[in-house]
Amino acid sequence: MMLNKLKPLTWSVLLGIGLLGGVAHAADAAAPAPASEAGNVTRATLKNGLRVVIVRDTLAPMVTTQITYLAGGYETPKGYPGTAHALEHMMFRDSTGMTGAQLNEMTGKMGGDNNAFTTNDATQYYFVAPSAYLDILLHIEATRMQGLLVSDKDWGLEKGAIEQEVSRDISDPGFLAFEKAEGALYAGTGYEADPLGTRPTFDKTTSGVLKQFHTHWYVPNNAIFVIVGDVDPQATLAKVQQLFDPIPQRATPARVPIELKPFKPQTIASSTPQGTGSVQFLYRMPGMQTKDYAAAQVLMDVLSNARSSLSELAAQGKVLTADAQMQPFTRGGIGVVEASFPKGGDAKQTQASLDAVVAQLLKEGVSPELVDAAKRSELAQAEFNKNSAVTLASAWSQALAWQGVDSPEAAEKLIGGVTVDDVNRVAREYLKSHQRITVVLTPSEDGKRPPDSSGFGGTESFGGDDKLDAPLPEWAEKALGTLQMPHWTLAPTDMTLANGLRLIVQPESISKTVTVVGHVDHDAGLQEPAGQEGVGRLLASLFDYGTTNLDRTAFHKALDDISATASGGSDFKLAVPSGAFDKGMQLLADNELHPALPPQAFEVQRSTLARTLAGEIESPEYKMFHALTKGMLPAGDSGLREALPTTVNALTLPNVKSYFDATYRPDLTTLVVVGDVTPEQAKATVEKYFGDWKASGPKPNVIPKPVPLHPAAYTVVNNSFASQDQVLMGQMLDLNLTNSDRYAMNLGNDVLGGNGFASRLMVDVRVKHGYAYGASSGLRFNRSRSIFFVEYGSDPGKVAPVDGLIRQNLADMQNKPVKPEELVNARQFEIRSIPLGVSSVDQIASSLVGWAYKGQPLDEPMVAAKYYLNLTAPQVQDAFKKYLQPAHIVQVVQGPAPSTH
């Protein structure tokens, strides 16, 4: 389960103002509305007030369901700020007619994914699954809405898990600072306390408190149900009516109006284990259901535009990075203007730079050109949303549930009405220096363990021994009983141009957009000259500065003019409306083949990278992964080469240009084009702009040699900010992408720890013993080197027993065949999840480019499926016995110093 702040990028298309006031209560809920259709959208309001939106999307044979209850942190009882979050967890426990274990098993068998998030204003539960199992998804949500049990036993089991989640989040000083700022900005309102909750409030929370919250708010007339995917809208609506109509509506409690109080500006200063520090200005902002929200979002877009004075701070080297975003609430919001500085850097100077940008904005007003660019970008994003059923569903959910508007199109219309005067008025009303909270996070190795963290997690109170293989509900058993090969929807055109560039085109008509993803095959450890470690990373930072034909400002303006986004480097990308495909490709090629690499920008970015690395290499996270890598690779291996401040400061501009000339070659490049374009059109355009690109000299080797098995190692990395240990265990495998034994390892890993709550590690570590919030295992296969890993987070005192359980489970995988039902579940998960892996345009593009440059077939998942269908339990056991070497595992533990354990 997740507790999320609303991500600014997710919300970017949903700009606009909502209807003033809150959502309707049962007493004044809208009357039942007959189903209506407009294009591919079917809408209805059931007799009990449930609002339903069904959008047919045929990009892939999958469906996503999102049910949003209009109750979040704001609606929680006084003194119980984590109630909505706690109930979110309980929705994955037992209901009448469905246990939590059955829910987990059904999700895995469908090959699906499910989760939930709690915000200040609402709580959403979502599924992604093959569309053949929509009926099961509808049964699940109807069952949870009307029959959630919320027993004392289940709450006792789940409470420790939530405390583990809280323990993780309060280990982040940035989260704690934001939480304090939120409390100051919205003191005395429902937004004062973060919906995450605290241990003391969870300790006094009872199952009765949670049940009452569910009874009050989890009713059909307080919910919005969005279904997007390859479904029959009328048949889907009929099934929704059959399952949800019998659930009665109930009046919801009166919602408390927000009453904002004056506050005094203040600075919240804290240290952070991160390698860089930051200064953040946090402002109250208009809510999503107010008349000024659209203008506020355009304002934030203007500030974060690549051509803005804020972005120029980083481009000129005055700060490391700079950004602006908004954390929107229904009744308010928090605007954030921030910049980062290096470890040992001057936070006061960074703050002064931010102050100057905001002061100039308030004095001179916003650029009309940037306002127009922001509006075009937001409106274009609505078309890009069609490239993913999940993104499209989120657009509908967020427009209706959070913004209170009738549709995403209504939000777009409001954006279109924003004027320059609107943006200036909102800026001058909300971005005042005496109406903000300033947060300063300074890098340091010395931190305090978070408050109220003692004893978080690892308690036996959420352990249990519930049976996890009970028969499924009747409405799911039959549908999940027969396993068939999925329908493969991709039929790309694959060609190689005269210069060696490989071009793959997958036409899709789901939107009037084109997405281009390119990859230059490379390996920095093998290709960076001795003493020039970091030259590739430095080169990558310079593509932002335009081309030899267009300077930085002109380049980004040209992209803004066609509502496109593009980035250059060894991994490069373009997202463009199809009507501007030719121009977008011209800009992409100009940037990729002819980057400006201006001397002044080189000096800026060299300094920025060196200062960033100086702090980065001292951070606990870096030390953790460095220790893991060092333990798995032999001394002197190319994979151990690392950029350091000294190597970066020694680099020259000719070094960068030489590396570019030697590394960026068409015969090492794969380009994938997906969207509203024909193969012929794509080929002609790519040849037009990339055709003159030539390679010289022999093709370099970019695949490192396999490495011998490493000895075991154990490293402790101190993080005095943490309240729990983060643990990584890893081993290099004598396997690569050409070895079919990897499929047996994949199936076994699903059983061991790769399939969520149904996996052995999750059951053993969390469900049965209660040692940790969770534990998982994974595999990463590549052309010459592959890795097996396990990760978990727990109370420091529980690391030893968790390690014991993990090693016992590893031994069991080697010494005993997996159970027949475990193998069936793993096989069903792997095969049925195939359509979900290519269910969006971005997924299609990234999958095709990855398969191509790694030398795999372009229908690799279907090749894998044939293996999965026939693999046996003894073959899985043999693979684990052959390749897994528990006695050679490298383990790294990052957490509080031993004296605090």
N, C-alpha and C positions, 0 to 999 in steps of 0.2 A: 504494500500500500504506500501511496505517496501523499505527502502534504505539501502542496505546491503553492508558491506565489504565482500569480498569473504572469506568464512569460511575455515580455513585450513583443517579441517576434511573433508569437502565436496570435497576439491580439492586433497586429498591425493593420489587418484588413478591416477590423471591426470598429472603425472610427465613426464618430457621430454622436449625436445626443439622443437620449431616450425619451420616453414619455415621462413627464414629471410625476413623481410619486412612486410608490412601491408597487409590487405585484398585487393582483386581486386576491382577496380572501374568499373563502367558500361562500360567505354571505352575499358577495357581489360578483361571484365568478361568472364568466360568460356562459350563456346558454349553450347546450350542445350544438355543434356546427356540423353540417353535412360535409362529407369529403369534397375537397376541391382540388382541381389539377391545373397546373400551369407549367407547360413544358414537361420536364421530367420530375417535377415536384408535386407530391400529393400531400394534402394537409387535412387534418380533422381535429375537432375537439370532442372527446367522448362525453357521454352523459354525466360522468362523474368529474368532469373538468380536466382530465388529462389531455394535454396538447401534444399532438403527434405530427411529426414531419417525416416523410419518406422521400428520399431522393434516389432515383435510379441512376447508377453509375456502372458502366459496363467495362471499365478498364481491365478489371481482373475478376475472377469468380470468387469474390470475397464480400464480406459485409462488416460494417462497424455499427454498433449500437451505443448510444450515449444517453443515459437517463440522468437528468440533473434535477436535484431537489433544491428548492430555493430556500435553503437554510444552511448557514455556515457559522463562522465564529461570531458574527454579529448577533445571531439569535440565541447563543448559548446562555444558560442560566447564570445569573450573577454569582461569581465565585467559582464557576466551573468552566473556564475558557476553552478547555480542550474537549468539551462534550461532543461537538460535531465531528472532530477528528477521531475520538474514541468510537463513536457509533460507526464511522466509516470502516474501522477495523472489524467491528462486530458484524457488519453486513457480509463478511466472508466466513462467518461462523454458521452455526446451525439455524435452520428455519424449519417450519412445519413442512414435512415432505421432502426435505433436502438437507443433508448435513454439509458442513464445511468441507469434509473430506471428499464427498461426492462432487462438490463444486470444483475442487482442485483437480480431481481425476477427469471430470468431463472436459475441463479446459485443456488439459494435456491431450486427451484422446482426440479432440477436435483439431489439434494442431494450432490452437488459438492462443490468444493473450488477453489477459484482463487485469485491470487495476482500477484505482480510484484516486481522487485528490480532493482535499478540503481547502476551500478558500475562505476569505472573510465573509463572503456573501452566499455561497452555494457549495454543494458537494456533488461531484459527478462520478458515476460508475460507468466504465466503458469496457467493451469487448471488441476484439477483432478476430474473425474466424472465417473459414470458407462459407460461402453463402448457403451451401447445402444444409448447414446447421443453424440457420436462423430460427427455426422453431424451438430449438433447445435454448437459445439465447433469450427468446421471449418468455419461455417458461421460467427461466432463472430469475429474470427481473420481476415478473409477476409474483413469484414465490417470495422473493425478498421484500417486496413492497408490503405484502399483506400478512406474511407469516413469520417474520423474524422473531426468534425466541428470546434472545438477550437473557440467558440464564445466568445465575450466580456462578456456576461452574465455568461457562464460556468466558465470562468477564474475568474471572480469576486466571484463566489460562492466557488471555490476551493482554492483560494489563502490563505484564513484564515486557512483552514484545513492543508495546508502545513506548515504554520507558527506555528501551534500547534505542528506538528511533529518536527520541528526544535527546538521549545521551549523545548520539552521533551529531545531531544538528547543533547542540550547544557547545560542541567542541570547535565550532567555527566562530572566531571573534567577529567576523563580518556579519553573520546572522544575529549574534547578540547585540551588536551595535545598531543594526536595522530595527531590531525588536525594541530597543530603548527609544530610538527616534520615533518609531510608530506610536509608542506610548505617550511621548511628549506631544506629538502633533495632534493626536486624537484622544487626549485625556478626557475621561468622563463619558466616552461613547463606546459603542460596541466594537470599535476598531482599536481600542486602547491595548487590549491583550491579544497577542498573536494566537491564532487558532491552533497552533501546535499543542499547547497545553504544557503543564509542568508536573513534576512528580508529586508535589504536595497535593495538587488538585486531583490528580488521578488516584492518589491514596484515599481520598475521601469520596470519590465517585463510586456510586453503587450501580448495580444492574438496574435498579428502579429508576435512577436518574436517566440512564440511557434509554430505557424502555419508554419513559415519558416523552423524551425528546423525539423518539421515533413515532410515537402516537400523535404528537402535536404537529410534526412537520412532514413526515414521510407519508403523504397522502396524495392521491392522483391529482387533485386540484391544485397541488403545490409542486407539480413536477412537469418537466418537458422531456419528451422522448423523441430523439432524432435517430433515424435509421438510414444509412447511406450504403449503397452497394449494388451488386448485380442481383436484384430481387424483382419480383412481380409486385408492384405497388398495391394493387387492389387486393390480391391474395394476402399480402402482408398486413394491410389494414384490417382485413377481416379477422385474421388471427389475433392481432392486437386487441380488437374489440372483444373477441371471444374470451381472452385471458384476463383483460383488465377491466372490462365493463362491470363485472360483478363486485369489484372492489369499491366500497362506498367512499364517497367524499366526506370530509369532516372540516369543520371550521378551524382555521389555524389561529394561533394567538395574534393579538394585535401587534404590529411591528412598531418598535420604538423609534420615533423620528430622531434624526441626528441633530444634536445641538452642539456646535463647535464653540470651544472656549478660547479666549486669547491665550497665547503662550509666549514665554520668553525665549529668544534665540539662545542657543547654547552649543557648546562643542563637546562631542563625545570622543574621547581619545582612548585608544587601545593599541596594544601590540598585536602582531599577527605572525604566525609561522610561515606565511607565504614569502616568496623571494622578493616581492615588490610591495610597496605600500600604496595607499590611495588616500585622496581627499575627495569627499562626497558632500555635495550640497543637497539636502533633502527638503522639499517644499510640499505643503498641502496643494493638492490640485483638484480641479472640478471632477465630480463623480461621473460615471458612465451614463447615468440617467439625468444629466443636467444639460442645459443649453450650451455650455461652453466646452463640452468634452471634445468635440471634433476639432475645434481650434487648438485645444491643448495638445492633442496628439500631433497635429500638423506642426505645432511649435517644437515638439520634441524631435520630430523628423527633420526639421530644418536644422536644429542644433547638431544632430548626428550626421548630417549630410557630409560627404567627403570634402565638399568645397567650403564648409562653414568655418568660421573663425575658431570654433572649438576644435574641430579636426585638425586645423592648421597648427595647433599647439604641438601635436605629436609629429606632424609632418616636418615641422621646423626644429624638432628636438628639444622644445621647452619642457615637455613632459614625455613619459614613455608611451602612454595611451590616453585617449580622451573619448568620452561617450556621453550620451544623454538618453534617458529612457523614462518610461512612466510605469509605475505599479498601480494599475487602475482598480478601484473598488466601485461598487454600484453607487454608493452615496458619497464617495470622496476618492482620494488617490494620493500617491506620493510620487512627485517628480524627482528624478535623480540626475544631477549633472556632476560628472566625476572625471578625475584624471589620476594617473598613477605615477609614482616616482621610484627611483631605485633604492635599494638598501643603502643606508648612509646618506641618502639624498635630502634635499631641503623641502620639507613638507610646507613650510611657510611660503616659499617661493611658488610652489605648486598651487597653493591656495590663492596667492596673489594673481597668478595667471588666470585661474578660473574666475576670480572676481572681476578681472579686467574684461573678460569675454562677456560675462553677464551684464556688466555695467554698460559696455558698448552697445549690446543688444537693446537694453532698455532706453538708452539715449537716442540711438540712431534708427531703431526699429529693425525688423527682419527684412531680408532681401526678398522682394517680390518674385524674383526668378527662382529662388529656392523654395518659396511657398508653392509656386506652380509645379516645380519638380516633385515636391512631397505629395501633392494632390494626385499628380499623374501616377506616381509610384504606388500609392495606396489603391487607386482605382484599378491599376493593372494587376495588383496582387489578387484581386477578386477572380481574375481569369486563371492565374496560376494556382489558386486554391482548388480548382477542378482537377488538378493533376494527382490528387490523393483523396481517396474517400474519407480518410481520417481527418485531413485538413478541412475538407468541405463540411464534414459533420461538425467539426469544432466551430467553423464559421457560423453555422446555423445555431448551435447550442449557445454560443457566446452572445450572438445578437439577440436571441430571444430571452435567455436566462439572465444575463448580466446587464446588457444594455437596455433591455425592455423595448426594443424596436421590433417591427414585424418580420424582418428578414435581413440577410446580409445586404441585399440590394437597397433597402431603406437606409442602412448605415452608409453605403456608398453615396447615396444621394445627399446625405448630410455633409459628407466630406466635400462633395462638389460645390456646396454652397458656402464654404469657408472663404472669407476674404482676407486680404493682407491686414486690413484694419482689425478684423476679429483676432487675428494672431497677435498683433501688437497689443491690443487691449488686454488679452489674457496674460501675455507676458508681463505687462506692467502691473497687473493686479496680483499675480501669484509669485513672481520671481523677485520679490523684495528681500534685501539682505537681512532686514529685521524680522522676516517671516520665514526663517529657515532653521534647520538643525544642521550643523556641520559635523561630519564624522571624519576622523583622521585615524587611519590604521598604519602603524609603523612596524616594519619588519624587525623581528627580534627572535633569538632562540629561547629567551626567557619569558615564560608566560605563566599565568595562573590557571590552575585546573578550574573548569567552569563551576559556577555556584550550583548547589543542589545536585551535584553529580555523584556524590558518594553513594555507592550501592546500586547505581543504575544498572539495570540489566543483569543477566546471569542468575537471577533469582529462580529458585525452584518453583515459585508460585505459578509460572506459566508452562510448566512441564505437564505431561500427560501421556497416556498410552492408548488414545483412541484408535480404534481399528480403521485403517485407511483404505481397505480394499472391499468395502461393503458393496452389495449390488447397487447398480445405478437406478435412479428413478425410472419408472416404466416409460415415460415420455422421452427418455434419452437412450435407453438400452438398445432398442432396435435400430435407431438411426446410426449409432456408433458401432454396431456389430460387424458390419461388412466393410472391409477396406478395399478401395479401388484406387487405381492410378489416377492422379489428378489431371485435369485438362491443362495442357501447356499452351499458353497464349502468345508466346513470342515467336516471331519468324523473321529475324533480322537479316538484312542484306549485308554480306561481309565482303570487303574488297581491299586490295592493296594498291595504293597509288604508285606512280612511276618512281617517286623519290623514296619509297619504302614505308610511307606512313600507312598504317592500317586504319581503315574507315569502316565503321559498323553503323547501320542506319535501321532504326525501328520506328516506322510510322505509327502514330497514334492520333486519333481524332477527338480525344476527350476534351481538348481545349484548343484555343487559337494561340498556342505558345510552342516554343521549341527550347529544349534543354540540350546543351552540349557539354560533355565531360571528356576531358583529355588527360592522359597520363604519359609522362616521359619516364621510361623505365630507367632506374638508376639505383645506386647504393653509395651513400656518402662515405661510408667507411672504406669502400674500395676505390672511390674516384677522387676524393679530396686529396690534393698533394700533401706530402708530409709537412707539418708545421702550419698548414692552412685549415685546420679543423674549424668548422663554422662558416666556411666560405659559401656553402650551399644555402644555409639558413640566412645569411646576410643578403645573398642574391635574391632570395624569395621576398624579402622585405622591400626590395626596390621596384618591383613591378607596379606598385601603387603610384609611382611617380610618372606614369604616362609612357609615351613612346618617343622615338626620334622625330616623329611628325607632329605629335600633340603633347604639350607639357601637361603636368598633373591636372591643373584646373581645366584645360580644354578637353582632356581625355574623359574626366568624370562628367563634364557637361555634356559631351557627346553621348555618353551612356544615359544620363538623365533625360536627354531629349527624346530617346526612344523607349524610355521606361524599362531599361535593361539593367541587369547586374552582371558583372564579369570580374574575374580574378585570374591573374597569371601565375606562372611558376611551374614546377614539375607536375603538380596537379592543378589543372586549369579548368575553368568552367564559364559558361555563358547561359543565362536564362533570359529569353527575349520574346516579346510578342511576335507571332509568326509573320506578321506584315513587315517587320523590321529585321527579318532573319539575315538578309544580305548585309545590311549595315552593321548588325551586331557581329557577324563573322569577320567583317573587315576590321572592326575595332579589336576583337579578340586576337586575330592573327597579328595585327600591328603591335599589340602589347606583348604577345608571346614571342614573336620573332625579332622585334626591333624595340626592346625596352630602352627607355631613355638613359638610365644609369647615370644621372647627372652627378658631377663631383660633389656638389654641396649636399645632395641627398645621401650620397655614399658616406660622407663624414658624419652626418646626423645619425644614420642607421647603424653605422659601425659603433658609434658611442652608445646608442640606445641598446644594442645587442650586448655589448660588453658589460654595461651597467646592469642589464637585466640578468645576465648570467652570473654576475658576482653574488647576487642574492639567491638566484634560483638554485645554484649548486649547494647552498647552505640550508635549503628548506628540507623539512622532514620527508615530504613526498618525493623529492628528487633523490634523496639519500636512500629511500626505501627501494625505489626501482633500480637505482644504480647498484645497490648491494645484491639484488636479485640477479641482474644481468651479469655482474662480476662473478657471482657464484656459479653461473651456468656456462660461461665461456672461458676457454683457456687463455692464459696470459699471452698478450701480444695479438689477440684476435682483432680483426678489423671492426667487429661489433663493439669493442670496448673503446674505440677512439671517441673522444668527446670534445666539444667546443668549450674553450675556457676563455676568460677575459683576456689572458695574455695572447692566445692564438688569434683572437678576433682583433685585438688592437694592433697586431702586427700585419694585418691584411692590407693590401693596396687595391686601388681600383683596377689596375691591370690584372691582379689575381682574380678578381670577380669576373672580368670580361673573358679571361682565358678559361675559367671554369664553365662559363656559359657556352663558349664556343665548343668546348670539348664534350659537354654533357648533353646539351639540348640538340638532339638529332632527330630527323623525321623517321629514320629506320629503327628508332627506339620508342616511337610515339604511337599510341593508340587513341583514336578519336571516335567517340560514340555520339550519335545524334538521335534524339528521341523527340517525337512530337508531330506537329502539323506540317509535315514536309515529306516529299517523296524521295526515294533513294536517288533518283536522277538529279533532282534539284539539289540535294545535299552534296552529291559528288561534284557537281558543277561548281557549287559555291566554295567547297573546300579546295578544289583544285585551283580556283581563281585566286584564293588568298593564301593558301599554304603550298601550292604547287611548286613555287620557285625555291622553296626551302630545301637545301641540299646538305648532305652529310659528307664529311671528308675523313679519310683515314679508316683504318679497320674499326669495326664495332667493338666497343669495350666490354669487358666482362662485368656484369652487374649482379651476379648470383654468387654469394659467398659459399665457401666449401662447408660440407658437413663437419660437425665437431664431435670429438669423442665424449663418452659419458663422463660427467663431472663428479667429483666427490661431494658428499653431503656438506652443508654449511648452515650455520645459524647466526643471524645478526639481529641485534636490537638497535633500533633507531629511536632516540629520545624525542618526544613531542610533549613538552610540558603544558601545552594548551589542551591536550586531549583528555577526555574522561574515560575512554575505552581504548583497547588495543585494536589496531587494524593489522591483520595477518595475511601474508602472501606465502604460498608454498608453490614451488615450481620445479619442473624437470624437463630438460631437452629430450626429445624423442627421436629415435633412429627411424624416422618416417618422413615422407614428403608427399607432395600432391600426386605423384605418379603411382604411389603404393596403395592398392585397394584395401589394405588392412585398416586404413583410416576410417572406413565406413563402420567396421566392427567397433572401433574405438569410439566413434560418435554414438552409436547405439548404447554402448556400455556407459558412456558418460551421461547420457540422458537418465539412465537408471541411477547412477551414482550421485550426481549433483547438478545436472544441467537442465532439469525439467521442473524447476520451481518447487512448490510445496509437495509434489508427489515424489520427489527424489529421496534417496536414502539419507543423504547428509542432512537435508532439511528436517526430515522426520526424526532422525536420531539426535541431532544437535539442538534443534528448537523444540519440536513437538514433545518428544519423550523426556528430554533432560532439561530443557529450558536454559541451556548455557549461553545462547546467543540469539540475536534477532534472526539470524539466518546464516547458512553456509552454502557455498556453491562451488562447482568445479567447471573447468572449461578446457577447450583444446584450440590451438591456433596452428593450422597447417600452412606451410609455405613450400617454396620450390626446393629448398635444401635443408631448412631447419624448421622444426616444429616444437611446440611447447604444450605441456600439460600443466595446469595450475589449479589451486584451490584457494579461495579467499573467504574470509569471515571477519566479523568484528564482535568483540565481547569484552566483558569486564576482565581486567588483567588477571584476576585470580582464577578465571575459568579457562585461560589459554591452555594450560596443561591437560585438563580433562577433555577439552575439545580436540586437541591434537591426538589424544589417545583414541577418541571415537573415529576421527578421520583415518588414522592409520589402520584401525581395525576394519573399517569399511574398504580401504584399499586392499587389504589382505583378503577380505571376503570376495572381492571382485576377481582376484587371481585364483583363489582356492576352490570356489564353488560356482557352478553355472548360475546365471540370473534366473529368477523364477519365470515360468511361462507367461504369467500375467504381466510381469514387468517388461518382458521382451515385447509383448503385444502392445503395451502402452507406448513404449519407446518407438516402435515401428510406426504406429499410428501417428504419433506426434511428428516424426520426421517427414513422413510422406504427406500428411494432410496440411502441414504448414508450408509446403512448397509454394502454393499460389500467393501466400502472404508476403513471401520474400521478394516478389516482383509485382506488388500491388499499387505502386505509385510510379510516376515518371522518374523521379529521382532514384528510386530503388532499381528500376530497370536500367537506367544509365550507369549507375555505379556498379551494378552486378555484371553487366556486359563488359565494361572496361576491365574489371578485375579478372573475370574469367579469361578474357582475351590475352592480356599481357602476361598472365601466369601460365598460358599454354593449355588451358582447359577448354573443353567443348562449350559452345554457347548455350547448351541445354544441360549443363552440369547437374542441376538438381534432379532431372529426370534420369540421368545416368546413375546418380546416387540411389534413387528410389528403387531401381531394379536390384541393387545390392541389398537394400534394407528389406525388401520383400523376402529374400531367400536366406539371409543370415540366421544362424542358429545360436542357441545359448552357449554351446561348447566353443563355437568360433569366437564369440565375444570374450569368453573366459581366456581362450588361448591368446588373443590379441593383448589383453591386459597383462597376462603372464609374460608375454614376450617383450613388450615395450615399456611397461611401467616398472620402475626400479625404486620402490619406497626408501630403500637404504641410501639412495643418492639424492634425495630431495633437498633442495635449497629452501630455507625458510627465513623470512624477514618479519620482525614484529616491530611495528611503529606504535608508540603510545607513551603514556606518562612514565616518568623516571621510576626506577624500582623503589625508591624511597617512598613514593606516593601510592604504590600498589597495595 
